Amino acid sequence: MRIALDASYSVDRQPSGIAVYSREILDGLAQAYPEDSFFHCYRPKQYRQASKPRYKNVRKSLLLPLFGGNLSRPDLFHALNQRADRRIGRRLVTTFHDLFVLSGEYSTAEFRHRFTQQARLAAKNSDMIIAVSEFTANQVHELLKVERSRIRVVPHGAHQPPEALPRQEEKMILTVGAMQLRKNTARLVEAFETLPGDWSLVLAGAASGYGAQQILDRIEASPARNRIRVAGYVAGEELERLYARAAVFAFPSLDEGFGIPVLEAMAHGVPVVTSNRSALPEVAGGAALLVDPADVSAIAAALSELIGNSERRQALAQAGRARAQSFSWQRAVMETYAVYRELMS
């Protein structure tokens, strides 16, 4: 097959979420299916920044010439991030990660309007939609009126930690994710303030999301400020060390289409407290403590339960490791390719 993919979202100096997904799918497909031809297509800015293809069966291309038909028509085009402004190729697949912009007040009105138009157009243009969770699949069906027969669920994966990195648990609570209102960081800080004074909270994530300054102001005003570390964007070995040191992972997000950080923490053997809404119970699969993210006292009680009970932490860590092993990027690649085959047949 000749398969073109929108690789624009893979170009990110601080990759998370969609950038990680894009890289895993792009590289995974090229490596797993060497007899197929892949076209990694970028918008102009990302094209200049993108590195040369790593695999012989991959060609780097501008997305706009593809729109104009200057590149031979591919058998299939895959839009990796819920944007497909035009029909491209014989068949078109779009991945939808979440629709929180439509369902909550987590962005500006201008961005919400633009996102809504793009999502509706992508849904209309797509022969098949890949949703990363059943929760997102239901939202695509309900909010965009896409019939379920055009939706396939392909979950994200999780990276397994290096075997050589042992756990060195400290009295530390860790959260990972861009600082924005949707991540519910302010309530997490408020809950943390009720915990014993020998515990610390590490916030790992770029402070660049919607409402980030409001959250930073709340942290600065916290009576526990000297026990809170705002680490900024963290990746690679530094993030691995944080997972190795954390006694508890907290992720009380208000809305997630999937929730990769939950699985990553589980893979590292860190017991997890997360939300009882959106896709998070689906991802956690009974291997985490679930709380109402709007209830500060519930978040505080769950954290208190774990920091005061090492046996409970150990049991959740074991359950989490088992849960994370059922999600892999290799599986995501294979199931994505199965969608291609289904369409092309």
N, C-alpha and C positions, 0 to 999 in steps of 0.2 A: 504493500500500500504506500501511497504518497500522502503523508500526514503532516499538516502544517499546524503549529500551535502558537498562540500569542504568548511569547516569552517575556514581554515587557516587565511583568511584575517580579521576575526573577532577579532583576538588576536593582540591588538595594545594598547600601553599605552597612546597614544594620538590619539584616534579614530576620523576620519573624513571621509567624502565621502564613499568609498567602505567598510571601517570597520563599519560605521554606518549602511549602507545598509545590510551588512552581518548579523549583530546582530539582526536587525529588522526582517529580513526574517527568520532566524533560530529560534528565540524565538516565533515569530508570528505564524509560521506554527505549531510548537509543541503545542502551546496553543490552536489554533483554530481547530486543527484536532487530538484530543486525541486518536482516534481509529487507527490512522496510526502509524507506527514505523519509527523513524528518526535516522539516523546515522550521527553524526557530525564528519567529518573526517578531520584530521589535518596532515600537514607535521611534521616530527620529532621535530623540534625546537618549533613549535607552540603547539604541543601536550603536551610537558612538561610544557608549560606556561598556557595552557587552564584550566579553572576551571571545576569542576564537573558539569554535566548537571543539569539544574534546574527543568526539567520535567521528569516524570516517563516514558514517551514514547520515551525518547532520550537516545542513547548510544554513548559514546565517543569512537572514533576509530582512529587508524593510517591510513593515506591515502595510504602509500606504501603497507601495507599488502592487502588493498583493490585492488590496482593495480595488485597484485600478485594472487588474487583470494582466499586468506585465509579467507576472510569474505564472508559469504553467499551472493550470487549475488543479489543485490537489484533490485527492479522493475524499479527504475529510479535513475539516478545520476544527480545532479545539480551542475555545476561548477559556482560559484558565481562571478567570476572575469575573464572572457574571457580567461581561460586557461583550456584546456581539452586535455592532451597529449595522452590519450588513450581512447578507447571505454570502458565504465564501465556500468554495468547494462543492462537491456533489452532496456532502452531508455536513451538518454543523452540530457540534456538541458544545455545551457551555456548562462550566462548573459554577454552582452557587454555594458560597460558603456561609452566608448569613443574610438576614434581612432586618437586622436590628434598626437600621436607619428608617425603615418604614414603620416599625412597631413601637419605637420609643423616642424620647427627646434626647438623643445622644449625639446630635450634630447640629450645624447651623441650618437655617431654613433653606438657604441657597444650595447647600450640599444635598440636603434631603430631596429637593426638587430635581436636581440633576441626577442623583442616584436612582430615583424612582423612574425617571424617563429611560435611563439606560437599562435598568432591570426589566422593565416591561418590554422594551425593544428586544433584548436578548432572549427573553422567554418566547416572544413571538417568532423570532428568526430561527430558533433552535429546533432541530429534529429530535434531539434528546437532551435532557438535562441531568447532569450528575449533581446530586446533593450530598454533602459530606456527613449528614446525619438524618435520621428519621424526622427529627424535629425540624430541620431545615427543609426537608422534603415536604412536610406538612405546611410549612409557611409558604413555600413556592406554590403549592396547590391552592391554599386558601387566599393568600394575598395577591397573587398574580394570575389566579384562575387557570393554572396549567393542569391539564388532566393527568392523573397519576400514571397512566400508561406511557407517558413521555418522560417519567422521572425514574432514575436509578440511584440507589444509595451506595456510595463508595467512601468508606471512612478514611480519615487521615491515618498516618502512622505515628510511631514514636521511636526516637533514637535510644538504643540501649547504651548504658554507660560503659566506659572502659573497665575491663575486669581488674586492672591493676590499681584502681582507685578505691580504697577501702572507706567505709563509713567512719567518720570521726565526729559523732554527734555532739553538738553544743546546745546550750539553752538559747536557741535561735529559731524564730519563725520566719519563713521565707515566702515571698510572693513574687511571681514573674509575669510581666506583661506591661505594655505601654501604659503610662499614667494617663488615665482619662476617666470621665465620670462613669462610664459604663462598667469599668472594672471595680467600682465600689470601694476604692482605696480609702476614702475618708471614713467610712463606717468601720473598715478593718482597723484603722488607726484608733478610732474611738473604743473599739472592743479591746484592742491591745492595751490601752491605758489602764484597764481594770486588772491586768495580770501582775504577778509578782515582779518586783523591781530588778530581779537578777536575770530577766529574760530580755532579749533584743528582737527587733523587727527589721528585716532587710527588704527593701523595695527595689527589685531589679527590673528596670524597664525605662525606656526613653520618656522623658517628661515633655512630650510633644503632642499629646492627644487632646481631644476636645475637653476643656475644663481643667487642664493640667495645672494652671496657675492657682486656681481655687483650691485644688488639693494640696499644692505646695504651701499655700498660706495656712491651711488647716494643720499641716505637719509642723510648721514653724511655731504655731500657737499651742502645740500639744505640751501638756505637763510632763510627758515622757519623751520629749524631743531628744534628750541626750542618749536615749536607748534606741532611736530610730535611725537607720542608715539609708539614705537615698542614694542608691548605687548607680543610677542611670542605666543605660543600655549595657548589658553584660552578655558575653558569649564565650564559646570555646572553653579553654581550661579554667578560666575564672568562674564561669557558670558551673562547671563540673565541681569545682571546689565548694561552691555555695551549696549545691545539692548534697555533697558529702557531709557538710557540717550541720545542715538544717535538721532540727528535731521534728518540725511540723511544717507542712506546706499549706498555706491558706490561699484560697482562690474563690472569694465570695462574689463573683461577677454577677451583674444583673441580667446579662443577656449574652449568650455565646451560641454560635452556629455549630461549634464542635468543642474546642477547649484543649488544644494540644498541651499547654503547660500542666494540666492535670495528669495526663498520661506520662509526660516526661518525668514529673516528680515521682509517680508510682514506679516507673522503670528504675529510678535511682533508689528505691526503697524508702522513700519519705512518706509517712502517713499524711493523708490529705483531708482537709476540711474544705468543702465547696458548696455551691448553691443547689437548692432543690428545684430549680427552674431552668428553662430553656433546654439546651442539649446536654447539660452537665450531668444530670442523673443517668442519662443514656450512656455517656462516656464512662462515668465512674463505675457503673454496673454493680453497685452494692459493695464496692471496695473502698468507700470513703464515708466520712461523716457528712451528711447533708443538712444544710441549715437554710432558713429563710433569710436571704441576703438583705432584706429591708429591716430586719430585726437585729439591732446591735447586741442586745442581750443574748440572743440565740447564738450569734457568732462568738461572743465572749465565752458562753457556756461550753461550746464545742472545743474551743481552744483550751480552756481551763481543764476540761476532761482529759484531753490528750497530754498536756504538759504535766499533769499530776498522776498519770498512770502509764508507766513504761510498758507494762504487759499489753495494754490496749494499743499503744503505738506500734509495738512489735507485731501484733496480730494484723493491724491495718497495713503495715508495711509489707507483710508477706502476701496478703490478699491483693494489694496494689501491684506488686511485681508480677503476680500471675495474670492479673487483668491486663497489664501493659504488654505482656508477651503475645496477646491475641491480636494486637494491632502492629502492623509493620508496613513500611513504605513499599516493600516488595509486593505485599498483598494489594496495596493501593494501585500500584502500577499494573499488576495482572488484571485486576477487576476493571480498571480504566480501559485497558486494551480489549477486554471482553465486550465492553460497550461499543467500541469501534467495530468489532467483528459483527456484533448483532445488527448494527446499522448498515454495514456494507453488504451483509447477506441479503 
